[in-house]
Amino acid sequence: MIHPHTYIHPNARLATNVKVDPFTVIHQDVEIGEGTWIASNVTIMEGARIGKNCRVFPGAVIAAIPQDLKFKGEYSTVEIGDNTTIREFVTINRGTKDREKTVVGTNCLIQAYCHLAHDCIVGNNCVMSNNTQVAGHVIIEDWAILGGMCALHQFVRIGQHSFISGGSLIGKDVPPFIKAARNPLSYAGVNSVGLKRRGFSNERINDILNIYRYIYNKGMNTTQALEYIEEELPASDERDEIVTFVRESGRGIIKRFTKGSGDED
């Protein structure tokens, strides 16, 4: 159902059962899938691709041009997967020539006042809590959860199944399966609660914990730890994911917290 007090460009493509509330504006070159609800006072601009059964709450702005002085008007998109919820006043910018798109996966919850800048890639089943601010070119992998008011530096990568505490400043990559907290942001153990909720056995969780002992607690540097893990610990999907993530980290991974490194006791 399309409310008469909306503006929808004739070239926008909406499935027949999309519901659009009053005072919303939908520009040309927009696609919206079946069962999606668009609330009042939403602005959906050129290049938006919104999947099925999504919910977009009042005040959201999707697919505005990048806030990037290098942007020269090149064609780009925002792609939002099925069953994703975009809460009030979220802003998601289009891509630039780097990736040509900004992506949010399926079954995500992007809470109020979050910002996703150009060329970000968010995986499936992710949660970004209120007022999280994500700079350009960031990658957030599946099942990651970010607490409220996190701020992510450009080009940072957040590993799958990780949990980051609210108010964190994230300038380094956060490896998969872990919790990150404190100031400066540091390794705070394995995200065992989240992993159990997603069906990981105690044995798999203990194996992950053992891998991170060598990265963070055995006094090895990163190169030594990775070599030991590959040579001495049994192969598993989790082991290979961790090793690959750390080895390919562009900004370097967060460290173990040590006294005197920040403002906490």
Secondary structure by P-SEA (a helix, b strand, c coil): cccccbbbcccccccccbbbbccbbbbccbbbccbbbbccbbbbccbbbbbcbbbbccccccccccccccccccccbbbbbcbbbbccbbbbbbbcccccbbbbbcccccccbbbbccbbbbbcbbbbccbbbbccbbbbccbbbbccbbbbcccbbbbccbbbccccccccccccccccccccccccccaaaaaaaacccaaaaaaaaaaaaaaccccccaaaaaaaaaccccccaaaaaaaaaaaacccbbbbcccccccccc
